[in-house]
Amino acid sequence: MDSFPPLNHVALTVRDLSVSAPWYSTLFDADPVIDEDTDPDMHHTVYLVGNTLVGLHQHKQPAPVETFSEFRVGLDHVAFGCATRDDLEKWSRRLDELGIDHGDIKDAHYGSGLSFRDPDGIALELFAPPG
């Protein structure tokens, strides 16, 4: 094998699809490409973002009352790529228009990021390389 395969999809467990699916549809400005029960115990709603699928899973077993924390072992955040820092500034304004709270753009030697959270508190980021 020549190289490791690229990322195909990300699946996020959400507490309530009736809240999260419209939120992500608004964020992505897209309808889901899949919205179905995958088995008797789970429903998933999936979006195509570029060449990557982003799935939202809601299990019949209720989620624990705890909230998402990037300090727990597991997922830290999901980042979506932007071409330039100027694109991050446009996204900052777009998140404002959508009423989505977010932090300031943070610049580092490896790139710039704009952080925000979904309705379950899952950490999301828009990221641009340096330059």
C-alpha positions as CSV (number, residue, x, y, z in Angstrom):
1,M,0.0,0.0,0.0
2,D,1.4,3.4,-1.0
3,S,-0.3,5.6,1.5
4,F,-2.9,5.7,4.3
5,P,-6.4,6.3,2.9
6,P,-8.0,9.7,3.3
7,L,-10.7,10.5,5.8
8,N,-14.1,9.2,4.5
9,H,-16.5,10.2,7.2
10,V,-17.0,11.5,10.8
11,A,-19.9,10.3,12.9
12,L,-21.1,12.4,15.9
13,T,-23.5,11.1,18.5
14,V,-26.1,13.8,19.3
15,R,-28.7,13.9,22.0
16,D,-31.6,15.0,19.8
17,L,-31.7,14.9,16.0
18,S,-34.7,17.1,15.9
19,V,-32.5,19.9,17.3
20,S,-29.1,18.9,15.7
21,A,-30.2,18.1,12.2
22,P,-31.8,21.5,11.5
23,W,-28.7,23.2,13.1
24,Y,-26.3,21.3,10.9
25,S,-28.5,21.8,7.8
26,T,-28.4,25.6,8.4
27,L,-24.6,25.5,9.1
28,F,-23.8,23.4,6.0
29,D,-26.5,25.1,3.9
30,A,-27.4,21.6,2.7
31,D,-30.0,18.9,3.1
32,P,-28.9,15.5,4.4
33,V,-27.9,12.9,1.7
34,I,-29.1,10.1,4.1
35,D,-31.7,10.2,6.8
36,E,-32.7,6.7,8.0
37,D,-32.8,4.1,10.7
38,T,-29.7,2.0,10.4
39,D,-31.0,-0.7,12.7
40,P,-33.7,-0.8,15.4
41,D,-31.4,1.0,17.9
42,M,-30.1,4.0,15.9
43,H,-31.1,6.7,13.4
44,H,-28.5,8.6,11.4
45,T,-28.6,11.8,9.3
46,V,-25.7,12.3,7.0
47,Y,-24.4,15.3,5.1
48,L,-21.9,15.5,2.3
49,V,-19.3,18.2,3.1
50,G,-16.8,18.4,0.2
51,N,-15.7,14.8,-0.2
52,T,-16.4,13.9,3.5
53,L,-19.5,12.6,5.0
54,V,-20.6,14.0,8.4
55,G,-23.0,11.8,10.1
56,L,-25.2,12.6,13.1
57,H,-26.2,9.5,15.2
58,Q,-29.0,9.3,17.7
59,H,-29.2,6.0,19.6
60,K,-32.4,4.7,21.2
61,Q,-30.4,4.3,24.4
62,P,-30.5,7.8,25.9
63,A,-27.2,9.7,26.1
64,P,-25.7,10.2,29.5
65,V,-26.6,13.5,31.1
66,E,-22.9,14.6,30.8
67,T,-22.0,17.2,28.2
68,F,-19.2,16.9,25.6
69,S,-15.7,17.6,26.8
70,E,-12.6,17.8,24.7
71,F,-10.7,16.9,27.8
72,R,-12.1,13.4,27.9
73,V,-10.3,10.7,25.9
74,G,-11.8,10.5,22.5
75,L,-12.8,13.3,20.1
76,D,-11.2,16.7,20.7
77,H,-12.9,18.6,17.8
78,V,-13.8,18.4,14.2
79,A,-12.2,20.9,11.8
80,F,-13.4,22.1,8.4
81,G,-10.8,23.5,6.0
82,C,-10.9,27.0,4.6
83,A,-8.4,28.2,1.9
84,T,-7.4,31.5,3.6
85,R,-7.6,33.5,6.7
86,D,-9.9,35.9,4.8
87,D,-12.3,33.0,4.4
88,L,-12.3,32.6,8.2
89,E,-13.3,36.2,8.6
90,K,-16.2,35.7,6.2
91,W,-17.2,32.6,8.2
92,S,-17.0,34.6,11.4
93,R,-19.6,37.0,9.9
94,R,-21.7,34.1,8.6
95,L,-21.8,32.5,12.1
96,D,-22.9,35.8,13.5
97,E,-25.7,35.9,10.9
98,L,-26.8,32.4,11.9
99,G,-26.7,33.3,15.6
100,I,-24.0,30.8,16.3
101,D,-21.7,31.8,19.2
102,H,-18.0,31.5,18.3
103,G,-14.6,32.6,19.6
104,D,-12.2,35.0,17.9
105,I,-9.9,33.8,15.1
106,K,-6.7,32.5,16.7
107,D,-3.5,32.7,14.7
108,A,-0.6,30.4,15.1
109,H,2.5,29.5,13.1
110,Y,0.7,26.4,11.7
111,G,-2.5,28.2,10.7
112,S,-5.6,30.1,11.9
113,G,-8.7,28.7,13.5
114,L,-12.2,29.8,14.4
115,S,-13.9,27.7,17.1
116,F,-17.6,27.2,17.9
117,R,-19.9,24.4,19.3
118,D,-22.9,22.6,18.1
119,P,-26.1,22.3,20.2
120,D,-24.6,19.4,22.2
121,G,-21.4,21.3,22.9
122,I,-19.3,19.3,20.4
123,A,-16.3,21.4,19.5
124,L,-16.1,22.4,15.8
125,E,-13.5,24.6,14.1
126,L,-13.0,26.3,10.7
127,F,-9.2,26.2,9.9
128,A,-7.0,27.9,7.3
129,P,-3.3,27.1,6.7
130,P,-0.7,29.9,7.2
131,G,-0.2,32.5,4.6
